[in-house]
Amino acid sequence: MDATFSHIKAVFCDIDGTLLTSQHTVSPRTVAAIRALRERGVLFGLCTGRDAHATEAMYELWGIEGLVDVLVGCGGAEVIDSAHDINELSYPLPGETIARICKHMADLPATPVCPRDGVFYVPESNACVEHLSRVDGVPYKVVDFAEFLREPQPKVMFTMAPEVMPRVIKRASTFADNTVKAAALQTTQRLYEFMDPRVSKTRGLVRVAELNDMELQNICVFGDADNDTCMVADAGVGVAMANGSDATRSAADFVTASNDKDGIAIFIEEHLLYSAGGEPPQRGQAPLRWSQAIWAN
């Protein structure tokens, strides 16, 4: 048993650019690795910027139905842990705050989107909204935003054409309100988010650890984008994908192969299955490739 990983009790993966390939699928090898991990008593979960309920609706399509023990959604604001009958939303943004953000961004070709309960709520339909809905597999609904924002929402995202992103980032930096933080999601280069500054993927994982009688150091995470950097840095074992951002790869303990080359499966097979009581590979099995999972530092 490799003592480096023997303390790992749970594995959490980001979705876009990490668990999903560029074709928006989960590879059969990754599914098999996750199933084997759970059979050895290791908890498996997802930690994503996506809305939790919309994510749950995709399990069957992705081939992971029945394999997800815990889901951390909306960048850490949502925690769904069925074993403990937990379905929590923490630190939603007040509707009036979202309205002020929308006003601040109003003259840019970027459309506000509020994800909630498996639906994207938008003030209008356009090509960017349709693209987001199609790629994420989430339906959208056009609503009266002024009325909609009478209630707090988990967060607000802006969707746009990729070439508009630099303008959105520049404008967002001038929104003066210390009750809000903003994060460019470079997983798609089409989304920019505003959320409560207390929300982070690390915060969601800390809550998961509390519920499951473990420490953050008992969790291994996989991520690729800048919004994964905190959890990759803070978890017991942080693994970045080869296709990940510079910030996330720099923060990681390990870098594995890309999302299109079974990076998650390779790392699980080489390190976590053996550490969780699995047997080393037998002659005739596909060779494990250490070169594809290396220390980042």
C-alpha positions as CSV (number, residue, x, y, z in Angstrom):
1,M,0.0,0.0,0.0
2,D,1.3,3.5,-0.9
3,A,1.2,5.5,2.3
4,T,1.1,8.7,0.3
5,F,-2.6,8.0,-0.5
6,S,-3.7,5.6,2.2
7,H,-5.5,8.5,4.1
8,I,-7.8,9.3,1.2
9,K,-11.4,8.6,2.1
10,A,-13.2,10.6,-0.6
11,V,-12.6,11.7,-4.2
12,F,-14.2,14.8,-5.8
13,C,-14.1,15.9,-9.4
14,D,-14.9,19.1,-11.2
15,I,-17.1,18.4,-14.2
16,D,-16.3,20.6,-17.3
17,G,-12.7,20.1,-18.5
18,T,-12.1,17.5,-15.9
19,L,-14.6,14.7,-15.6
20,L,-16.1,15.4,-19.0
21,T,-14.2,15.0,-22.2
22,S,-14.3,17.7,-24.9
23,Q,-17.2,15.8,-26.4
24,H,-19.1,16.2,-23.1
25,T,-19.0,12.5,-22.2
26,V,-17.4,10.5,-19.4
27,S,-15.1,7.8,-20.7
28,P,-15.9,4.2,-19.9
29,R,-12.4,3.8,-18.3
30,T,-13.2,6.7,-15.9
31,V,-16.6,5.2,-15.0
32,A,-15.0,1.9,-14.3
33,A,-12.3,3.5,-12.1
34,I,-15.0,5.4,-10.1
35,R,-17.0,2.2,-9.6
36,A,-13.9,0.3,-8.5
37,L,-13.0,3.1,-6.1
38,R,-16.5,3.1,-4.5
39,E,-16.3,-0.7,-4.1
40,R,-13.3,-0.2,-2.0
41,G,-15.2,2.1,0.3
42,V,-14.0,5.5,-1.0
43,L,-16.7,8.2,-1.2
44,F,-17.1,9.7,-4.7
45,G,-18.5,13.2,-5.4
46,L,-18.7,16.0,-7.8
47,C,-17.7,19.6,-7.0
48,T,-18.9,22.0,-9.7
49,G,-19.9,25.5,-10.6
50,R,-23.0,24.0,-12.2
51,D,-26.4,24.1,-10.5
52,A,-26.8,20.9,-8.4
53,H,-30.2,19.9,-9.6
54,A,-29.3,20.4,-13.3
55,T,-26.2,18.3,-12.7
56,E,-28.1,15.4,-11.1
57,A,-30.3,15.3,-14.2
58,M,-27.2,14.5,-16.3
59,Y,-26.0,11.4,-14.4
60,E,-27.8,8.9,-16.6
61,L,-26.5,10.5,-19.8
62,W,-23.0,10.6,-18.5
63,G,-23.2,7.0,-17.3
64,I,-22.6,7.7,-13.6
65,E,-26.0,7.2,-12.2
66,G,-25.8,5.6,-8.8
67,L,-22.1,6.4,-8.5
68,V,-22.2,9.9,-7.0
69,D,-22.4,9.9,-3.2
70,V,-22.2,13.7,-2.6
71,L,-22.7,16.7,-4.9
72,V,-21.3,20.1,-4.3
73,G,-22.9,22.6,-6.7
74,C,-22.9,26.3,-7.6
75,G,-19.2,26.6,-6.8
76,G,-19.6,25.4,-3.2
77,A,-22.9,27.0,-2.3
78,E,-24.9,23.8,-2.6
79,V,-24.3,20.5,-0.9
80,I,-26.5,17.5,-1.6
81,D,-25.6,14.4,0.6
82,S,-28.5,11.9,0.4
83,A,-27.0,9.6,3.0
84,H,-27.3,12.4,5.6
85,D,-30.6,13.8,4.1
86,I,-28.8,17.1,3.4
87,N,-29.8,19.5,0.6
88,E,-28.3,22.9,1.5
89,L,-27.9,26.2,-0.2
90,S,-25.6,28.7,1.5
91,Y,-25.0,32.4,1.0
92,P,-27.3,33.2,-2.0
93,L,-27.0,36.6,-3.6
94,P,-29.7,39.1,-2.7
95,G,-31.9,39.9,-5.7
96,E,-31.2,43.6,-5.4
97,T,-27.5,43.0,-5.6
98,I,-27.9,41.0,-8.8
99,A,-30.0,43.8,-10.2
100,R,-27.2,46.3,-9.5
101,I,-24.7,44.0,-11.1
102,C,-26.9,43.6,-14.2
103,K,-27.3,47.4,-14.4
104,H,-23.5,47.8,-14.2
105,M,-23.0,45.3,-17.1
106,A,-26.1,46.4,-19.1
107,D,-24.4,48.0,-22.1
108,L,-22.2,44.9,-22.9
109,P,-23.3,42.1,-25.2
110,A,-23.5,39.7,-22.2
111,T,-26.7,38.1,-21.0
112,P,-27.4,37.5,-17.3
113,V,-28.3,33.9,-16.3
114,C,-29.4,32.7,-12.9
115,P,-29.2,28.9,-12.5
116,R,-31.8,27.4,-10.1
117,D,-33.5,24.1,-9.6
118,G,-32.2,22.7,-12.9
119,V,-33.2,25.7,-15.0
120,F,-31.4,28.7,-16.5
121,Y,-33.5,31.8,-15.8
122,V,-32.8,34.6,-18.3
123,P,-34.3,38.0,-19.3
124,E,-34.1,37.1,-23.1
125,S,-33.3,34.4,-25.5
126,N,-30.3,34.7,-27.9
127,A,-27.6,32.6,-29.5
128,C,-25.3,32.7,-26.4
129,V,-28.1,31.5,-24.1
130,E,-29.1,28.8,-26.5
131,H,-25.4,27.6,-26.8
132,L,-25.1,27.5,-23.0
133,S,-28.3,25.6,-22.6
134,R,-27.4,23.1,-25.3
135,V,-23.8,22.4,-24.1
136,D,-24.8,22.1,-20.4
137,G,-28.0,20.2,-21.2
138,V,-30.0,22.6,-19.1
139,P,-33.3,24.1,-20.2
140,Y,-33.7,27.9,-20.0
141,K,-36.8,30.0,-19.2
142,V,-37.3,33.6,-20.2
143,V,-38.7,35.6,-17.2
144,D,-39.4,39.1,-16.1
145,F,-36.0,39.6,-14.4
146,A,-37.2,42.5,-12.2
147,E,-39.9,40.3,-10.8
148,F,-37.6,37.2,-10.6
149,L,-35.0,39.2,-8.6
150,R,-37.5,39.9,-5.8
151,E,-36.0,36.7,-4.3
152,P,-32.3,35.8,-3.6
153,Q,-30.6,33.5,-6.2
154,P,-27.6,31.2,-5.8
155,K,-25.5,33.4,-8.2
156,V,-25.6,35.3,-11.5
157,M,-23.6,34.3,-14.5
158,F,-23.1,36.3,-17.8
159,T,-22.9,34.4,-21.0
160,M,-21.3,35.9,-24.1
161,A,-19.2,35.2,-27.2
162,P,-15.6,34.4,-26.3
163,E,-14.2,37.6,-27.8
164,V,-16.4,39.7,-25.4
165,M,-14.8,38.1,-22.3
166,P,-12.0,40.6,-21.9
167,R,-14.5,43.5,-21.9
168,V,-16.6,41.7,-19.3
169,I,-13.7,41.1,-17.0
170,K,-12.6,44.7,-17.2
171,R,-16.1,46.0,-16.5
172,A,-16.6,43.5,-13.7
173,S,-13.5,44.7,-12.0
174,T,-15.1,48.2,-11.6
175,F,-18.1,46.9,-9.7
176,A,-17.4,48.3,-6.2
177,D,-19.2,46.1,-3.7
178,N,-17.2,44.0,-1.1
179,T,-20.3,41.8,-0.6
180,V,-19.7,40.2,-4.0
181,K,-16.8,38.3,-5.7
182,A,-16.4,37.7,-9.4
183,A,-14.7,34.8,-11.1
184,A,-14.0,34.3,-14.8
185,L,-14.7,30.6,-15.7
186,Q,-12.2,29.8,-18.3
187,T,-13.6,26.3,-18.7
188,T,-15.8,27.6,-21.6
189,Q,-14.5,31.1,-22.0
190,R,-18.1,32.1,-22.3
191,L,-19.2,32.5,-18.7
192,Y,-18.4,35.1,-16.0
193,E,-19.9,34.7,-12.5
194,F,-20.7,36.8,-9.5
195,M,-21.3,35.2,-6.1
196,D,-21.1,35.7,-2.4
197,P,-17.4,36.0,-1.4
198,R,-17.9,33.3,1.3
199,V,-18.7,30.7,-1.4
200,S,-15.9,28.5,-2.7
201,K,-15.4,24.9,-3.7
202,T,-13.1,24.5,-0.6
203,R,-16.0,25.7,1.6
204,G,-18.3,23.1,0.1
205,L,-15.8,20.3,0.7
206,V,-15.2,21.4,4.3
207,R,-19.0,20.9,4.8
208,V,-18.8,17.5,3.2
209,A,-16.0,16.5,5.5
210,E,-18.0,17.6,8.5
211,L,-20.9,15.5,7.5
212,N,-18.8,12.4,6.8
213,D,-16.6,12.4,9.9
214,M,-13.4,13.2,8.0
215,E,-11.0,16.1,7.4
216,L,-10.2,18.1,4.3
217,Q,-6.9,16.2,4.2
218,N,-8.8,13.0,3.6
219,I,-10.1,14.3,0.3
220,C,-8.5,14.0,-3.1
221,V,-9.7,16.4,-5.8
222,F,-9.4,16.8,-9.6
223,G,-9.8,20.1,-11.3
224,D,-8.7,22.2,-14.3
225,A,-10.0,25.8,-14.2
226,D,-9.1,28.8,-12.1
227,N,-12.2,28.3,-9.9
228,D,-10.7,24.9,-9.0
229,T,-7.5,26.4,-7.7
230,C,-8.6,26.8,-4.1
231,M,-9.8,23.2,-3.7
232,V,-6.8,21.8,-5.5
233,A,-4.5,23.8,-3.1
234,D,-6.5,23.0,0.1
235,A,-7.4,19.3,-0.3
236,G,-5.3,16.5,1.0
237,V,-4.3,15.6,-2.5
238,G,-4.9,18.1,-5.3
239,V,-4.7,16.9,-8.9
240,A,-4.8,19.2,-11.9
241,M,-5.5,18.0,-15.4
242,A,-2.9,18.5,-18.1
243,N,-5.4,20.8,-19.9
244,G,-5.8,22.9,-16.7
245,S,-5.0,26.6,-16.2
246,D,-1.6,27.7,-15.2
247,A,-2.9,28.7,-11.7
248,T,-4.5,25.3,-11.1
249,R,-1.5,23.3,-12.3
250,S,0.8,25.4,-10.1
251,A,-1.4,24.8,-7.0
252,A,-1.6,21.1,-7.5
253,D,0.4,18.3,-5.9
254,F,0.1,16.2,-9.1
255,V,-0.7,16.8,-12.8
256,T,-2.4,14.0,-14.6
257,A,-3.3,13.4,-18.2
258,S,-5.9,15.6,-19.9
259,N,-9.7,15.1,-19.8
260,D,-9.5,13.6,-23.3
261,K,-6.8,11.1,-22.3
262,D,-8.4,9.5,-19.2
263,G,-6.5,11.6,-16.7
264,I,-8.8,10.9,-13.8
265,A,-8.9,7.1,-14.5
266,I,-5.1,6.9,-14.9
267,F,-4.5,8.6,-11.5
268,I,-7.1,6.5,-9.7
269,E,-5.7,3.3,-11.2
270,E,-2.1,4.1,-10.4
271,H,-2.5,5.5,-7.0
272,L,-5.9,5.4,-5.3
273,L,-7.1,1.9,-6.1
274,Y,-3.9,0.3,-4.9
275,S,-3.9,2.5,-1.8
276,A,-7.5,1.6,-1.0
277,G,-6.7,-2.1,-0.8
278,G,-6.7,-3.0,-4.5
279,E,-4.2,-5.3,-6.0
280,P,-1.3,-4.1,-8.2
281,P,-1.8,-4.7,-11.9
282,Q,-1.3,-8.3,-13.1
283,R,0.6,-9.4,-16.1
284,G,-1.5,-9.0,-19.2
285,Q,-3.3,-5.9,-17.9
286,A,-2.9,-2.5,-19.6
287,P,0.3,-1.0,-18.2
288,L,-0.1,1.9,-15.8
289,R,1.8,5.0,-16.9
290,W,3.5,7.0,-14.1
291,S,4.7,9.5,-16.6
292,Q,1.2,10.7,-17.0
293,A,0.7,11.4,-13.3
294,I,3.6,13.4,-12.0
295,W,4.4,15.6,-9.1
296,A,3.6,19.2,-10.1
297,N,6.3,20.8,-8.0
